[in-house]
Amino acid sequence: MTQVLHFYSWILISLLIIITGAIGYFYQKKFNIKTNYYLFIIAAVLTSGEFLHFVAMDYVWIEFIQMAGVLLASILTLKLYNAMTGAV
């Protein structure tokens, strides 16, 4: 049961990253400010590394890949926030 909840939680996190990228895409098209929205797709793919548990059993590398995706998404979200609010 916990394995299923763990799987779905990472999928939801990936969906939230994609939604954040869609916000960045909208902001770039509307206000002509570069937001690097396409990098959110890479972060979502890395974060959804939960699918790798079906083909590989090396949990250390899978967790590292997911951590890299979350770190990339965090950096991109902060850059998007700074671009949208004009914060320094």
Secondary structure, DSSP 8 states (H G I E B T S, - for coil): -HHHHHHHHHHHHHHHHHHHHHHHHHHHHHH-----TTHHHHHHHHHTGGGGGGT---HHHHHHHHHHHHHHHHHHHHHHHHHHH---
